[in-house]
Amino acid sequence: MPHPRAADDAVAAEGTAGAQALAGADAPGSSTGDPDAGRLALLLDSAFLLLLVASLSRYLTHHAGSPRIPWVVGLSAALATAQPAGSWLAHRRPPAPGRRRLWPFAAVVALWVVLVLLAPSFAWCAVPLVYTALRALPARAAIPLVAALTLLVVIAEIRLPGGADATLVLLPPAVAALATGVFLFMARQSARQRALIADLVRTRRELAATERREGTLAERERLAMEIHDTLAQGLSSQQMLLQAADRTWDADPATARAHVRTAADVAARNLAEARRFVHDLAPAELADGRPLDEALRALAARESAESGLPVRFHLDGAPVPLPAAAQSALLRIAQGALANVREHAGASAAAITLSFLGDQAVLDVADDGRGFDGGAHVHTAGRGYGLPAMRARLRQLGGTLTVESAPGEGTVVSASIPLEQP
């Protein structure tokens, strides 16, 4: 069976990768970890260069012979170099997580401010700078900067030859306000989405850890039941046989040796069972497709031979195929019930009955021993796991366990499992 840690490790690895992707996407101005951020940076650079070239062409057309042309051309060339260089630096050498590299953007803004003061025609180059500011800075710093850039654009429009146009004066604040509002809304939506993804990753990790704990507990319970129903009972039988051999060794050596040989057979059978339940295989009695009624009949004969307690087997009804899990559970319950009879009941005889009643299969293990008060909780020192283990096995299969007993009247342990309806 796969180890429960596998799912936990897979989710943990996926969660780590998701967290790294979120960190990359959350870094403002960084194109690493998010290809869309790189494409947006390329688009902003292209728009900036296009507006810069258009503004320079307009300036040269309308101000031929101006002494400011060398300064305007030089500043334009500096801007055309600084803006792509800043994006390239952010892509090739991103800042450390949690830190921002603002000096390239600050240099571009400073060059643009000087250029606009010299030539108002370059005012509309502020549009890409507004988006860059919103991406690169936190809102508390980006909003004042966007307001300052917008104010400078309005002043530049007023300074253009031909007088102030009301449309050109009102358009920059409207565009800036709209762009800022949309960008901040999308940023908040993105933050909520990242928080939701982080919650989902954390929930998946917690679910994986819970499943791992449940898998560990289920495996522990399975091993405990298998040990109780096989090894513990086998060791108990060996102990009784060896004690009997010790008592008769001097008076009847042949009988003592027979007890020792029987104990050795029990030990060999226990070893085989241990190997099988470690690998979660069916009991040896059910190997090779052996039906349950034959396995119970063999169990009764073996118990009679090893313990000296006469055990009868009776089949009631026509056998129907049972799932492997149901057959294994009923066989283990019969073994556990006979162990209780052997060790605690003081019985002179016992009987195993397997009944097929149409809608359920019922296993009864009865003895004529001393019995006990059915309403009392009976525990023996160091024991008391047998009945809970039986109930746990049946609960996994939708079955039930009932115990009927009274002092001096023996005990009947009855296990029922529903049959699958065709």
Legacy VTK file of the C-alpha trace (Angstrom):
# vtk DataFile Version 3.0
C-alpha trace
ASCII
DATASET POLYDATA
POINTS 422 float
0.000 0.000 0.000
1.368 3.514 -0.762
2.930 5.306 2.141
0.665 8.049 3.584
3.567 10.512 3.418
3.527 10.443 -0.381
0.404 12.616 -0.697
1.712 14.995 1.954
5.069 15.402 0.173
3.382 15.943 -3.200
1.097 18.662 -1.836
3.963 20.286 0.043
6.045 20.441 -3.141
3.119 21.832 -5.121
2.429 24.388 -2.402
6.076 25.518 -2.401
6.060 25.933 -6.176
2.809 27.882 -5.970
4.186 30.146 -3.273
7.286 30.858 -5.374
5.103 31.683 -8.379
2.990 33.993 -6.266
6.084 35.716 -4.938
7.351 36.286 -8.469
4.012 37.617 -9.668
3.691 39.895 -6.663
7.022 41.626 -7.180
6.186 44.995 -8.814
7.934 45.611 -12.079
9.424 42.129 -12.193
8.918 39.976 -15.252
10.512 36.894 -13.707
8.038 34.221 -12.677
5.195 35.921 -14.629
5.435 36.078 -18.436
2.507 38.517 -18.592
4.501 41.045 -16.541
7.324 40.844 -19.078
4.926 41.388 -21.964
3.364 44.393 -20.204
6.810 45.897 -19.593
7.641 45.459 -23.288
4.336 47.104 -24.267
4.959 50.100 -21.972
8.501 50.537 -23.302
7.259 50.372 -26.879
4.481 52.910 -26.198
6.930 55.222 -24.455
9.430 55.080 -27.319
6.640 55.627 -29.891
5.328 58.693 -28.038
8.878 59.939 -27.563
9.636 59.710 -31.297
6.298 61.342 -32.198
6.877 64.172 -29.718
10.424 64.740 -30.994
9.201 64.839 -34.610
6.518 67.372 -33.702
9.018 69.527 -31.824
11.538 69.520 -34.667
8.770 70.361 -37.145
7.407 73.307 -35.181
10.650 74.641 -33.689
13.175 74.440 -36.484
16.228 76.524 -35.682
15.487 76.683 -31.921
18.629 76.828 -29.731
17.032 74.189 -27.488
17.106 71.502 -30.191
20.471 69.984 -29.106
19.221 69.727 -25.502
15.892 68.273 -26.559
17.523 65.725 -28.881
20.067 64.748 -26.211
17.436 64.345 -23.512
15.266 62.345 -25.919
18.176 60.036 -26.680
18.869 59.653 -22.940
15.221 58.769 -22.303
15.167 56.351 -25.243
18.113 54.567 -23.613
17.140 54.822 -19.933
13.590 53.440 -20.209
14.454 50.109 -21.954
17.632 49.801 -19.868
15.611 49.932 -16.660
13.263 47.204 -17.907
16.193 45.068 -19.057
17.858 45.420 -15.653
14.656 44.434 -13.854
14.356 41.358 -16.069
17.985 40.202 -15.959
18.835 41.166 -12.407
15.619 41.306 -10.386
15.854 42.809 -6.895
15.882 40.660 -3.799
12.444 39.513 -2.571
10.717 42.255 -0.600
12.917 45.016 -2.034
12.351 47.516 -4.854
14.851 48.970 -7.324
13.475 52.462 -7.989
16.468 54.457 -9.173
16.087 53.528 -12.915
12.473 54.734 -12.871
13.430 57.832 -10.875
16.078 58.667 -13.488
13.529 58.330 -16.317
11.025 60.586 -14.509
13.702 63.180 -13.807
14.822 63.240 -17.451
11.211 63.505 -18.628
10.464 66.417 -16.243
13.444 68.372 -17.572
12.460 67.563 -21.150
8.831 68.698 -20.620
10.002 71.960 -19.068
12.090 72.560 -22.177
9.530 71.252 -24.680
5.853 70.866 -23.638
5.291 68.674 -26.696
6.675 65.700 -24.730
3.911 65.878 -22.111
1.974 62.872 -23.426
4.962 60.592 -22.803
3.630 60.641 -19.247
0.971 58.009 -20.069
3.384 55.025 -19.956
5.107 56.598 -16.946
1.781 56.666 -15.071
1.298 52.921 -15.575
4.917 52.240 -14.660
4.507 54.243 -11.442
1.367 52.303 -10.511
3.181 49.003 -11.118
6.459 49.879 -9.439
5.291 51.778 -6.347
2.862 51.140 -3.501
-0.424 53.020 -3.772
0.487 55.593 -1.091
3.497 56.668 -3.176
2.123 56.042 -6.667
-0.993 58.223 -6.313
0.886 61.436 -5.343
3.414 60.816 -8.126
0.648 60.287 -10.686
-1.011 63.500 -9.494
2.281 65.404 -9.881
2.860 63.991 -13.384
-0.714 64.899 -14.363
-0.294 68.439 -13.055
2.902 68.816 -15.072
1.080 67.583 -18.203
-1.695 70.141 -17.651
0.883 72.945 -17.231
2.637 71.776 -20.391
-0.641 71.845 -22.337
-1.323 75.384 -21.144
2.152 76.439 -22.286
1.653 75.122 -25.806
1.382 77.812 -28.511
-2.165 78.809 -29.372
-3.489 79.161 -25.831
-5.125 76.742 -23.421
-7.784 74.362 -24.702
-10.337 73.351 -22.048
-10.489 69.828 -23.476
-6.717 69.393 -23.298
-6.703 70.759 -19.751
-9.432 68.433 -18.474
-8.427 65.332 -20.443
-5.139 64.511 -18.584
-6.736 64.450 -15.065
-9.643 62.353 -16.359
-7.338 59.830 -18.059
-5.037 59.671 -15.014
-7.946 59.205 -12.589
-9.496 56.481 -14.739
-6.199 54.639 -15.179
-5.391 54.871 -11.467
-8.833 53.662 -10.382
-8.846 50.703 -12.773
-5.299 49.733 -11.878
-5.896 49.886 -8.117
-9.116 47.873 -8.476
-7.301 45.176 -10.440
-4.432 45.193 -7.934
-6.849 44.633 -5.052
-8.590 41.845 -6.970
-5.228 40.251 -7.633
-4.303 40.511 -3.944
-7.572 38.820 -2.970
-6.917 36.081 -5.506
-3.415 35.521 -4.150
-4.795 35.344 -0.609
-7.409 32.819 -1.750
-4.784 30.685 -3.478
-2.596 30.820 -0.361
-5.577 29.697 1.739
-6.269 26.845 -0.671
-2.635 25.724 -0.592
-2.627 25.877 3.212
-5.908 23.941 3.351
-4.538 21.264 1.035
-1.476 20.913 3.232
-3.661 20.564 6.311
-5.865 18.005 4.552
-2.793 16.056 3.455
-1.473 16.073 7.022
-4.872 14.915 8.310
-5.031 12.146 5.723
-1.537 11.086 6.670
-2.479 10.907 10.348
-5.656 8.989 9.526
-3.704 6.615 7.283
-1.157 6.032 10.042
-3.904 5.349 12.590
-5.720 3.016 10.191
-2.528 1.082 9.496
-1.774 0.920 13.213
-5.278 -0.393 13.903
-4.948 -2.976 11.133
-1.647 -4.242 12.480
-3.021 -4.302 16.037
-5.989 -6.415 14.951
-3.803 -8.763 12.907
-1.332 -9.167 15.775
-4.149 -9.842 18.232
-5.906 -12.337 15.969
-2.766 -14.204 14.841
0.479 -13.721 16.732
-0.995 -13.126 20.181
-3.287 -16.137 19.925
-0.516 -18.289 18.519
1.830 -17.322 21.326
-0.918 -18.091 23.830
-1.375 -21.543 22.284
2.351 -22.162 22.335
2.500 -21.161 25.974
-0.275 -23.574 26.923
1.292 -26.409 24.900
4.754 -25.867 26.358
3.346 -25.686 29.878
1.513 -28.963 29.266
4.724 -30.492 27.901
6.638 -29.353 30.965
4.074 -30.940 33.313
4.153 -34.301 31.500
7.817 -34.416 30.480
8.888 -36.875 33.163
5.706 -38.923 33.447
4.810 -39.170 29.753
7.693 -38.081 27.464
5.864 -39.097 24.281
2.907 -36.845 25.042
5.269 -34.017 26.037
7.135 -34.311 22.742
3.815 -34.266 20.888
2.951 -31.004 22.648
6.337 -29.527 21.669
5.883 -30.558 18.044
2.448 -28.995 18.021
3.881 -25.801 19.516
6.519 -25.792 16.762
3.773 -26.128 14.133
1.917 -23.212 15.701
5.118 -21.138 15.639
5.672 -21.927 11.955
2.093 -21.004 11.158
2.452 -17.757 13.115
5.594 -16.877 11.187
3.764 -17.366 7.885
0.828 -15.282 9.108
3.165 -12.492 10.237
4.714 -12.322 6.788
1.283 -12.226 5.175
-0.278 -9.483 7.287
2.831 -7.293 7.004
2.155 -7.285 3.255
-1.615 -6.934 3.840
-2.343 -10.329 2.287
-5.311 -12.602 2.973
-4.972 -15.177 5.764
-3.153 -18.362 4.788
-6.371 -20.372 5.336
-8.021 -18.385 2.505
-5.090 -18.511 0.102
-5.523 -19.948 -3.377
-9.251 -19.175 -3.427
-10.182 -21.485 -0.573
-13.827 -20.832 0.438
-14.669 -19.492 3.874
-16.639 -22.554 5.005
-13.665 -24.840 4.337
-11.338 -22.460 6.186
-13.674 -22.434 9.213
-13.994 -26.213 9.136
-10.197 -26.522 9.106
-9.976 -23.998 11.964
-12.381 -26.076 14.077
-10.395 -29.255 13.426
-7.077 -27.595 14.202
-8.395 -26.013 17.403
-9.730 -29.395 18.542
-6.392 -31.055 17.864
-4.188 -28.394 19.446
-6.163 -27.393 22.525
-8.148 -30.536 23.198
-11.372 -28.511 23.168
-13.960 -30.170 20.907
-15.049 -27.644 18.273
-17.803 -28.426 15.752
-18.463 -26.600 12.492
-21.917 -26.285 10.932
-22.887 -24.673 7.630
-26.438 -23.343 7.344
-27.731 -22.385 3.916
-26.158 -22.398 0.460
-22.788 -20.588 0.437
-22.559 -17.481 -1.714
-19.342 -15.740 -2.803
-18.143 -13.155 -0.288
-15.641 -10.337 -0.848
-12.116 -11.161 0.263
-12.279 -8.529 3.006
-15.487 -10.050 4.425
-14.071 -13.583 4.388
-10.878 -12.424 6.092
-12.835 -10.513 8.753
-15.134 -13.449 9.594
-12.205 -15.858 9.793
-10.258 -13.537 12.103
-13.363 -13.073 14.281
-13.772 -16.837 14.573
-10.097 -17.196 15.559
-10.429 -14.446 18.170
-13.643 -15.871 19.609
-12.107 -19.366 19.922
-9.072 -17.871 21.634
-11.370 -16.256 24.194
-13.170 -19.576 24.699
-9.879 -21.402 25.168
-8.411 -18.924 27.628
-11.393 -17.609 29.603
-14.551 -19.695 29.204
-13.588 -22.985 30.860
-15.816 -24.667 28.272
-16.093 -28.350 27.472
-17.219 -27.793 23.867
-17.632 -25.041 21.280
-19.350 -24.650 17.924
-18.834 -22.509 14.836
-21.863 -21.859 12.649
-21.773 -20.031 9.302
-25.229 -19.075 8.035
-26.272 -17.519 4.741
-29.645 -15.861 5.280
-30.283 -14.253 1.909
-29.398 -10.683 2.764
-26.565 -11.313 5.212
-23.900 -13.776 6.261
-23.832 -14.598 9.977
-21.030 -16.223 11.945
-21.839 -17.636 15.401
-19.234 -18.928 17.835
-20.878 -20.562 20.873
-19.491 -22.312 23.951
-20.899 -23.986 27.058
-18.470 -22.306 29.432
-18.938 -20.283 32.572
-20.291 -17.219 30.730
-20.426 -13.741 32.186
-22.772 -10.867 32.866
-23.505 -9.467 29.428
-24.198 -5.994 30.855
-20.798 -5.740 32.566
-17.519 -4.720 30.953
-15.202 -7.671 31.351
-11.471 -7.042 31.069
-8.562 -9.251 31.836
-5.276 -7.715 32.838
-3.214 -6.970 29.754
-6.063 -7.929 27.414
-9.507 -6.622 26.484
-8.775 -5.828 22.819
-10.602 -8.809 21.264
-14.214 -7.591 21.112
-13.308 -3.990 20.127
-11.125 -5.399 17.320
-14.001 -7.552 16.096
-16.372 -4.602 16.104
-13.802 -2.482 14.237
-13.450 -5.104 11.517
-17.217 -5.381 11.073
-17.755 -1.625 11.144
-15.495 -1.266 8.089
-17.786 -3.695 6.237
-21.113 -2.323 7.481
-21.624 -5.302 9.789
-22.536 -5.708 13.454
-21.360 -7.769 16.415
-23.564 -9.038 19.233
-22.529 -10.955 22.349
-25.062 -12.998 24.337
-23.967 -14.441 27.647
-25.081 -15.108 31.205
-23.230 -16.551 34.202
-23.159 -20.356 33.946
-24.927 -20.452 30.580
-22.073 -20.054 28.110
-21.508 -17.363 25.481
-22.515 -16.764 21.867
-20.579 -14.279 19.736
-22.504 -13.403 16.572
-21.044 -11.412 13.648
-23.224 -10.414 10.687
-22.199 -8.849 7.388
-24.719 -7.643 4.766
-24.542 -9.335 1.391
-24.369 -7.292 -1.781
-27.698 -7.319 -3.558
-27.574 -8.260 -7.270
LINES 1 423
422 0 1 2 3 4 5 6 7 8 9 10 11 12 13 14 15 16 17 18 19 20 21 22 23 24 25 26 27 28 29 30 31 32 33 34 35 36 37 38 39 40 41 42 43 44 45 46 47 48 49 50 51 52 53 54 55 56 57 58 59 60 61 62 63 64 65 66 67 68 69 70 71 72 73 74 75 76 77 78 79 80 81 82 83 84 85 86 87 88 89 90 91 92 93 94 95 96 97 98 99 100 101 102 103 104 105 106 107 108 109 110 111 112 113 114 115 116 117 118 119 120 121 122 123 124 125 126 127 128 129 130 131 132 133 134 135 136 137 138 139 140 141 142 143 144 145 146 147 148 149 150 151 152 153 154 155 156 157 158 159 160 161 162 163 164 165 166 167 168 169 170 171 172 173 174 175 176 177 178 179 180 181 182 183 184 185 186 187 188 189 190 191 192 193 194 195 196 197 198 199 200 201 202 203 204 205 206 207 208 209 210 211 212 213 214 215 216 217 218 219 220 221 222 223 224 225 226 227 228 229 230 231 232 233 234 235 236 237 238 239 240 241 242 243 244 245 246 247 248 249 250 251 252 253 254 255 256 257 258 259 260 261 262 263 264 265 266 267 268 269 270 271 272 273 274 275 276 277 278 279 280 281 282 283 284 285 286 287 288 289 290 291 292 293 294 295 296 297 298 299 300 301 302 303 304 305 306 307 308 309 310 311 312 313 314 315 316 317 318 319 320 321 322 323 324 325 326 327 328 329 330 331 332 333 334 335 336 337 338 339 340 341 342 343 344 345 346 347 348 349 350 351 352 353 354 355 356 357 358 359 360 361 362 363 364 365 366 367 368 369 370 371 372 373 374 375 376 377 378 379 380 381 382 383 384 385 386 387 388 389 390 391 392 393 394 395 396 397 398 399 400 401 402 403 404 405 406 407 408 409 410 411 412 413 414 415 416 417 418 419 420 421
